[in-house]
Amino acid sequence: MLLSRTPPACPSPSRSTLNRRIWAPSALGLTLLLVACGQGSAPAAGPGAPPPAEVGVVTVALTDVGLVTELPGRLEASRVAQVRARAAGIVQKRLFTEGSQVKAGQALFQIDPSPYQATLASAQASVAKAEANLMQAAAQAERFKPLIEAKAISQQEFVNAQAAQKLAEAEVAMARAAVQTARINLGYAAITAPISGRIGRALVTEGALVGQGEATPMAVIQQIDPMYVNFTQSASEVMQLRRQLESGQLKRAGSQAASVRLVLEDGTEYARPGKLLFSDLTVDSTSGQITLRAEVPNPKGELLPGLYVRVRLEQAQVANAITLPQQAVTRTQQGDKITVVGADGKLSQRTVKVGAARNNQWIVLEGLKAGEQVMVDGFQKLQMMPPGTPVKAVPWKAPGSAAAPAAAASGAAPAASAPAAPASAGQK
């Protein structure tokens, strides 16, 4: 009997074996997925990390800062002369252009000289007559000399001859004085400029009768180079300043309270500095103010008398002071705040004490030391960074300086990316 050989049947896999075969590749895929997710959420490190954001800073340095007081003032011509008629008569000519520059001695008006010329001629004739009488009296006195020695005439006759000679000499002197007076009056017929300066409009016209009983005003000449500026300052401020100067808290800004700057009505500063001339010794009893006067050059005639200006007066200086741009200081009710950049690039806020302002800068009295770096520009970048992120400090240059374009370029990037922030927020 032949037995049939059948291949042995493959054993059927158990449930545990099937489970291992099914979950083995799934576990591997899950592991790879978790690793991939972990790599996507991990912060980038190494050479591919972004550089720290750049912020503009200023390095604190000690310097002498002038204390500037701004006061209201009014301009005034340094010399003013009123041209008046000192001789009576009819105005024949006006010899100047209104509003022009005139020189001392320049002819301005011509008054009819005919009456004064006649008076001069009469005075000259009187001189000739007096000189003729003097000649006759002198000759008679000379003839009487030998006669008195010979006793040919009386002593009284000789004395009378000498007296007649003296009287004739006096009449000649009077006649010559009358000639001089007539010449002076004739000179008054030609009105001349008493000083050099700018002349205004004519106050009289041709044909006007002037000088009849009073010196008629005819024009006004003002010398506007240099100009005076008159202003007032509180007496209490002046006394406090003097005490600080005497105690050594402040030092003098110059031999005469340093320079004076003018701010015009449109807000621009006049290019040429002036100097303080004097301070009045009397305090106004009604306002408690002290009057001061400064002199300002005005070669181009840009400043005009009567113009109201703001006077920036530097009277003292603070030694070893610290100044910061005004945009670096945040003024709050809790105090004045600044942002300091440490050596490690970390930012920290600090409260400081701020004094007066000068040239768009605050004078810092307390809270800073020399060598520290204060953040001035780049505050917009901090809004996009987590707290505690280090930054890179770069020197800040004020707008208008040589490095201003570079600073503007660095500050333009945050401004351009700022509108993208709401869009990213909306995508979230």
C-alpha positions as CSV (number, residue, x, y, z in Angstrom):
1,M,0.0,0.0,0.0
2,L,1.5,3.2,-1.1
3,L,1.2,6.0,1.3
4,S,0.7,9.5,-0.2
5,R,3.1,12.1,0.9
6,T,1.5,15.5,1.3
7,P,3.5,18.6,2.1
8,P,3.3,19.6,5.6
9,A,0.9,22.4,6.2
10,C,2.3,25.8,7.2
11,P,1.4,26.5,10.7
12,S,-1.1,29.4,11.0
13,P,0.4,32.4,12.7
14,S,-0.8,33.3,16.1
15,R,-2.7,36.5,16.9
16,S,0.3,37.9,18.8
17,T,2.6,37.4,15.8
18,L,0.1,39.2,13.5
19,N,-0.1,42.1,15.9
20,R,3.7,42.5,16.0
21,R,3.8,42.5,12.2
22,I,1.1,45.1,11.9
23,W,2.3,47.5,14.6
24,A,6.0,47.3,13.9
25,P,6.0,49.5,10.8
26,S,3.3,51.8,12.4
27,A,5.5,52.4,15.4
28,L,8.5,53.2,13.2
29,G,6.3,55.8,11.3
30,L,5.1,57.3,14.5
31,T,8.6,57.6,15.7
32,L,9.7,59.4,12.5
33,L,6.7,61.7,12.7
34,L,7.4,62.7,16.3
35,V,11.0,63.3,15.5
36,A,10.1,65.4,12.5
37,C,7.6,67.4,14.6
38,G,10.2,67.9,17.3
39,Q,12.7,69.2,14.9
40,G,10.2,71.7,13.4
41,S,9.3,73.2,16.8
42,A,12.9,73.3,18.2
43,P,14.6,76.7,18.0
44,A,17.2,77.1,15.4
45,A,20.8,77.2,16.7
46,G,24.2,77.3,15.4
47,P,25.4,79.1,12.3
48,G,21.9,79.6,10.9
49,A,20.7,81.7,13.9
50,P,19.5,85.3,13.0
51,P,21.8,88.2,14.1
52,P,20.7,90.3,17.1
53,A,18.7,93.4,16.2
54,E,20.6,96.7,16.0
55,V,19.6,99.7,18.1
56,G,21.0,103.2,18.1
57,V,22.7,104.2,21.3
58,V,24.7,107.2,22.7
59,T,27.6,106.8,25.1
60,V,27.3,109.0,28.1
61,A,30.1,111.6,28.4
62,L,30.6,114.4,30.8
63,T,30.8,117.9,29.4
64,D,30.2,121.6,30.3
65,V,26.6,122.6,29.4
66,G,25.5,126.2,29.2
67,L,22.2,127.1,31.0
68,V,20.1,129.0,28.4
69,T,17.2,131.2,29.4
70,E,14.7,132.2,26.8
71,L,13.0,135.6,27.3
72,P,10.8,137.9,25.2
73,G,12.5,141.0,23.8
74,R,12.1,143.8,21.4
75,L,14.6,145.2,18.9
76,E,15.6,148.8,18.9
77,A,17.9,150.9,16.6
78,S,21.3,151.6,18.2
79,R,21.1,155.3,17.2
80,V,18.0,157.4,16.3
81,A,18.2,161.0,15.0
82,Q,15.2,163.2,14.1
83,V,16.0,165.5,11.2
84,R,14.4,168.9,12.0
85,A,14.3,172.3,10.3
86,R,16.4,174.9,12.2
87,A,15.9,177.6,9.7
88,A,12.5,179.0,8.8
89,G,11.5,178.9,5.1
90,I,10.0,177.1,2.2
91,V,11.2,173.6,1.3
92,Q,12.5,173.7,-2.3
93,K,13.9,170.2,-2.8
94,R,14.0,166.7,-1.3
95,L,17.5,165.3,-2.0
96,F,17.2,161.7,-0.8
97,T,15.4,158.5,-1.6
98,E,13.0,157.4,1.1
99,G,14.1,154.2,2.8
100,S,17.7,154.4,1.6
101,Q,21.0,154.4,3.4
102,V,22.4,157.9,4.0
103,K,25.8,159.1,5.4
104,A,26.5,161.7,8.0
105,G,26.6,165.2,6.4
106,Q,24.6,164.1,3.3
107,A,22.2,166.8,2.0
108,L,18.6,165.8,2.6
109,F,16.4,169.0,2.0
110,Q,17.0,172.4,0.6
111,I,15.2,175.4,2.2
112,D,14.9,178.6,0.2
113,P,18.2,180.4,1.0
114,S,17.5,183.8,-0.4
115,P,16.6,185.6,2.9
116,Y,19.7,184.2,4.6
117,Q,22.0,185.1,1.7
118,A,20.7,188.7,1.9
119,T,21.3,188.7,5.7
120,L,24.9,187.5,5.1
121,A,25.5,190.2,2.6
122,S,24.2,192.9,5.0
123,A,26.5,191.5,7.7
124,Q,29.5,191.6,5.5
125,A,28.7,195.2,4.6
126,S,28.5,196.1,8.3
127,V,31.9,194.6,8.7
128,A,33.3,196.8,6.0
129,K,31.8,199.9,7.5
130,A,33.1,199.0,10.9
131,E,36.6,198.4,9.6
132,A,36.5,201.8,7.9
133,N,35.5,203.5,11.1
134,L,38.3,201.6,12.9
135,M,40.8,202.9,10.3
136,Q,39.7,206.5,10.9
137,A,39.8,206.2,14.6
138,A,43.1,204.5,14.7
139,A,44.7,207.2,12.4
140,Q,43.4,210.0,14.6
141,A,44.7,208.3,17.8
142,E,48.1,207.9,16.1
143,R,48.2,211.7,15.2
144,F,47.4,212.7,18.7
145,K,50.4,210.9,20.2
146,P,53.1,213.5,19.3
147,L,50.6,216.3,20.0
148,I,50.1,215.1,23.6
149,E,53.8,214.9,24.1
150,A,54.2,218.5,22.9
151,K,51.3,219.6,25.1
152,A,49.5,220.8,22.0
153,I,46.3,219.1,22.9
154,S,44.6,218.4,26.1
155,Q,44.8,215.0,27.8
156,Q,41.0,214.7,27.5
157,E,41.2,214.9,23.7
158,F,43.8,212.2,23.5
159,V,41.7,210.0,25.7
160,N,38.7,210.5,23.5
161,A,40.7,209.6,20.4
162,Q,41.9,206.3,22.1
163,A,38.3,205.5,23.2
164,A,37.0,206.1,19.7
165,Q,39.6,203.6,18.4
166,K,38.6,200.9,20.9
167,L,34.9,201.5,20.1
168,A,35.6,201.0,16.4
169,E,37.5,197.8,17.1
170,A,34.5,196.5,19.1
171,E,32.1,197.4,16.3
172,V,34.3,195.5,13.8
173,A,34.2,192.4,16.1
174,M,30.4,192.7,16.4
175,A,30.0,193.0,12.6
176,R,32.2,189.9,12.1
177,A,30.1,187.9,14.6
178,A,27.0,188.9,12.7
179,V,28.6,187.6,9.5
180,Q,29.3,184.3,11.2
181,T,25.7,184.1,12.5
182,A,24.4,184.8,9.0
183,R,26.6,182.1,7.5
184,I,25.3,179.6,10.1
185,N,21.7,180.4,9.3
186,L,22.5,180.2,5.6
187,G,24.0,176.7,6.3
188,Y,20.8,175.7,8.1
189,A,18.9,176.2,4.8
190,A,20.6,173.0,3.6
191,I,19.3,170.2,5.8
192,T,22.0,167.5,6.2
193,A,22.0,164.0,7.9
194,P,23.3,164.2,11.5
195,I,24.3,160.5,11.6
196,S,24.7,157.6,9.1
197,G,21.9,155.1,8.9
198,R,18.7,154.3,7.1
199,I,16.2,157.1,6.6
200,G,12.5,156.7,6.6
201,R,9.8,158.5,4.7
202,A,9.8,162.3,4.3
203,L,7.6,164.0,6.8
204,V,7.3,167.2,4.7
205,T,7.0,167.9,1.0
206,E,8.3,170.6,-1.4
207,G,6.5,173.9,-0.8
208,A,6.0,173.3,2.9
209,L,6.7,176.1,5.4
210,V,9.0,174.7,8.1
211,G,10.8,176.1,11.1
212,Q,8.3,178.8,11.7
213,G,8.4,179.2,15.5
214,E,9.5,175.6,16.1
215,A,11.9,173.0,14.8
216,T,9.7,171.1,12.3
217,P,10.4,167.3,12.1
218,M,11.3,166.4,8.5
219,A,12.5,162.8,8.6
220,V,14.0,160.1,11.0
221,I,17.3,158.3,10.5
222,Q,17.9,155.1,12.4
223,Q,21.2,153.2,12.6
224,I,20.4,149.5,12.5
225,D,23.9,148.0,12.5
226,P,24.3,147.1,15.3
227,M,20.9,146.6,16.8
228,Y,19.8,146.7,20.4
229,V,17.5,144.2,21.9
230,N,15.8,145.1,25.2
231,F,14.3,142.3,27.4
232,T,13.5,141.7,31.1
233,Q,14.2,138.9,33.5
234,S,12.7,138.0,36.8
235,A,14.6,139.5,39.8
236,S,14.3,136.2,41.7
237,E,15.9,134.3,38.9
238,V,18.8,136.8,38.8
239,M,19.3,136.6,42.5
240,Q,19.2,132.7,42.5
241,L,21.7,132.7,39.6
242,R,24.1,135.0,41.5
243,R,23.9,132.8,44.6
244,Q,24.7,129.6,42.5
245,L,27.6,131.4,40.9
246,E,29.0,132.5,44.3
247,S,28.6,129.1,45.8
248,G,30.4,127.4,42.9
249,Q,27.4,125.3,41.8
250,L,27.6,127.0,38.4
251,K,30.4,128.8,36.6
252,R,30.2,131.9,34.5
253,A,29.7,131.4,30.8
254,G,31.8,134.4,29.8
255,S,33.2,137.8,30.8
256,Q,29.8,139.4,30.2
257,A,27.3,136.5,30.7
258,A,28.3,134.9,27.4
259,S,26.5,135.2,24.1
260,V,22.9,136.1,23.2
261,R,20.9,134.3,20.4
262,L,17.8,135.6,18.8
263,V,14.8,133.5,17.7
264,L,12.6,135.2,15.1
265,E,8.9,135.1,14.9
266,D,8.9,132.2,12.4
267,G,10.9,130.1,14.9
268,T,14.3,130.3,13.1
269,E,17.4,131.3,14.9
270,Y,19.3,134.4,13.8
271,A,22.7,133.4,12.5
272,R,24.8,136.0,14.3
273,P,25.3,135.9,18.1
274,G,25.1,139.1,20.2
275,K,26.6,140.1,23.5
276,L,25.0,141.4,26.7
277,L,25.8,145.0,27.3
278,F,24.3,145.7,30.8
279,S,21.8,144.8,33.4
280,D,19.8,147.5,35.0
281,L,20.4,148.1,38.7
282,T,16.8,148.9,39.5
283,V,13.9,146.4,39.8
284,D,10.6,147.4,38.3
285,S,8.3,147.9,41.3
286,T,5.2,146.9,39.3
287,S,6.5,143.7,37.6
288,G,9.5,142.6,39.6
289,Q,11.6,142.5,36.5
290,I,15.1,143.6,35.7
291,T,15.8,145.2,32.3
292,L,18.7,143.9,30.2
293,R,20.1,145.1,26.9
294,A,22.1,143.2,24.3
295,E,23.9,144.2,21.1
296,V,23.4,142.2,17.9
297,P,25.2,142.8,14.6
298,N,23.0,143.5,11.6
299,P,25.1,144.0,8.6
300,K,22.5,142.9,6.0
301,G,19.6,144.8,7.6
302,E,17.6,141.6,8.3
303,L,16.5,142.9,11.8
304,L,14.2,145.8,12.0
305,P,13.4,148.1,14.9
306,G,10.3,147.3,16.9
307,L,10.4,143.6,16.0
308,Y,9.5,141.2,18.8
309,V,11.9,138.3,19.2
310,R,12.8,135.5,21.7
311,V,16.2,136.0,23.4
312,R,18.2,133.0,24.3
313,L,20.6,134.1,27.0
314,E,23.5,131.9,28.3
315,Q,24.3,133.2,31.7
316,A,26.1,130.2,33.4
317,Q,27.4,126.7,32.7
318,V,27.0,123.4,34.5
319,A,30.3,121.6,34.9
320,N,30.6,117.8,34.1
321,A,26.9,117.6,33.0
322,I,25.3,114.7,31.1
323,T,23.0,115.4,28.1
324,L,20.7,113.0,26.2
325,P,18.6,113.4,23.1
326,Q,15.0,114.1,24.1
327,Q,13.7,111.1,22.2
328,A,15.8,108.8,24.6
329,V,13.8,110.0,27.6
330,T,10.2,108.9,28.3
331,R,8.5,111.3,30.7
332,T,5.9,109.7,32.9
333,Q,4.1,110.6,36.2
334,Q,6.3,108.0,37.9
335,G,9.4,109.7,36.7
336,D,11.7,110.0,33.7
337,K,12.6,106.7,32.2
338,I,15.5,105.6,29.9
339,T,16.7,102.3,28.4
340,V,20.3,101.3,29.1
341,V,22.1,98.7,27.0
342,G,24.4,96.6,29.1
343,A,27.8,95.1,28.1
344,D,26.0,91.8,27.3
345,G,23.5,93.5,25.0
346,K,20.6,93.1,27.6
347,L,18.2,96.0,28.0
348,S,17.2,97.5,31.3
349,Q,15.0,100.5,32.2
350,R,16.2,103.1,34.6
351,T,14.7,106.2,36.3
352,V,16.7,109.4,36.0
353,K,16.3,113.0,37.1
354,V,16.1,115.5,34.2
355,G,16.8,119.2,34.4
356,A,16.5,121.9,31.8
357,A,16.5,121.4,28.0
358,R,19.0,122.7,25.5
359,N,19.3,122.2,21.8
360,N,16.7,119.3,21.8
361,Q,18.6,117.6,24.6
362,W,17.8,117.0,28.2
363,I,20.4,117.7,30.9
364,V,20.4,114.6,33.2
365,L,21.1,115.5,36.8
366,E,21.0,112.1,38.4
367,G,20.9,108.4,37.4
368,L,23.7,108.0,34.8
369,K,27.4,107.5,34.8
370,A,30.0,108.2,32.2
371,G,30.6,105.4,29.7
372,E,27.1,103.9,29.9
373,Q,25.1,103.3,26.7
374,V,21.6,104.7,26.4
375,M,19.2,103.5,23.7
376,V,17.9,106.3,21.4
377,D,16.6,104.6,18.3
378,G,15.1,101.1,17.5
379,F,12.2,100.9,19.9
380,Q,10.0,99.6,17.2
381,K,12.2,96.5,16.8
382,L,11.7,95.6,20.5
383,Q,8.0,95.1,20.0
384,M,8.8,92.1,17.6
385,M,11.2,90.4,20.0
386,P,10.7,88.4,23.2
387,P,11.7,90.1,26.5
388,G,15.3,89.5,27.4
389,T,16.5,89.2,23.9
390,P,20.0,90.7,23.5
391,V,20.6,93.5,21.0
392,K,23.5,94.9,19.1
393,A,24.4,98.5,20.1
394,V,25.5,100.8,17.2
395,P,26.4,104.5,17.5
396,W,23.4,106.8,16.9
397,K,23.8,110.0,14.8
398,A,21.3,112.9,15.0
399,P,19.4,113.6,11.8
400,G,21.3,116.1,9.6
401,S,24.8,114.8,10.6
402,A,27.2,113.0,8.3
403,A,25.9,109.5,9.4
404,A,22.2,110.5,9.2
405,P,21.5,108.6,6.0
406,A,22.8,105.4,7.4
407,A,20.8,105.8,10.5
408,A,17.7,106.6,8.5
409,A,18.2,103.5,6.4
410,S,18.5,101.3,9.5
411,G,15.4,102.8,10.9
412,A,13.4,102.4,7.7
413,A,13.3,98.6,7.9
414,P,11.1,98.5,11.0
415,A,8.8,101.1,9.5
416,A,8.4,99.1,6.3
417,S,7.7,95.8,8.2
418,A,5.3,97.4,10.7
419,P,2.2,97.0,8.5
420,A,2.9,93.3,8.1
421,A,2.2,92.7,11.8
422,P,-1.6,93.0,11.6
423,A,-1.6,90.6,8.6
424,S,0.3,87.9,10.4
425,A,-2.0,88.3,13.4
426,G,-5.0,87.8,11.1
427,Q,-3.5,84.6,9.7
428,K,-3.2,83.2,13.1
